[in-house]
Amino acid sequence: MAEFRFTKGTFEGLKKKIGGPEPLLKAIGVFLVGESQRAFRAQKFKGKEWLPRKTPNVAGIVRDLMTNSSVKPRRFEPRPALIDTGRLRGSIAYRVSGNKVEVGTKLSYASLHQTGGESESLPGAGKGGNKTLRRNLKDFLARTDDDTLREKLGWLFGVDSFKINVPARPFLGITQEARKRIQVMILSFLGGK
């Protein structure tokens, strides 16, 4: 979560001068949501490029095979990272409360992608695993001529679950450039330059 907070003195000054900081905090919230959206488009944040997706994207392939025997082509593409359905990107919102604005998302998996870490994947196709996944994996691998792909996915038959090391791909925060822009917004809002 990204947070911008006015100090108590600034907050009280804004209340006296213009009746309160809420319109300015809303504008800052909209701006910071836009900064997060730009991170998804640019595939980087605070000047640091996000690592590409691993290919093939085994966790994504497993999710696809949980429901049918086809695999989405994007499972074999390294970019764009952190964009699958667009749900995470679309969930970023702001909330004004008192003298602060918070920007974040309520999605449970967001913090894992923001900071990185280990994740346990959906059930595999092994002993006691999901029968639909096991059947769809078998059908998918039978249709491919790619022996390397068979090797990269065949191990799924022997596991119940597996862990994935998710790299940090930050998309929330306040960059130095954003701080400068927020200062300009505040001055403009107060009738300055």
Steps between C-alpha positions, in 0.01 A plus 500: 500500500620852423407771744525878486431682824494868589672601820269628773606862444449484124168323550376770739625774266309349208186481710525871584588613149267288285275304732692174490745294296256240363485631138880520490539154654259360240708658222816349651326162524399512133856597409654213703257247351615626159863449605421136581326458165809641327713238679294223339533659154873574536571168677712685756470713811739751659728450202539126558376273223289203605636156434321326213267206560661160500414307190326277484288649778433172684261648759297664224496179298374310804222760549398461135502121520283501813204586276581382146768333289620812323774736617498872430780615268610766750628219726798481265569876480736676742315833480294667619590392851239527775215524252287194447133592531553869585320454830795615715566808288130586498462459875734783600303778664538782749329583827502834682484490878558812710837648408619216278433318177581131461549326168485124480295194419297254701610199293664242724782420257604863439757517780672186372556667164593835658769360730571153355513171685405137481158380391347156499335427170167341431485123549713303259404198298656235723374253755176630643522805274228656294356246252395767251847654504663158459275411204543841332878494548514157337289622205705818463834317503370238255419778250842667511798408285732689734702246699658779706154614606411144598812493720422840651144398594507121538624522860157640596361144490713409801418785740203612706614864508810703434654825614593796284743776586320819393737792434414843640335719238405814694210703360401705807700775664604860459799571278719809534346631177151444642595693815603795284176481303298485823680811627404680179140381544492636854640838396258519209210404723592771748521761224878496470703435186 
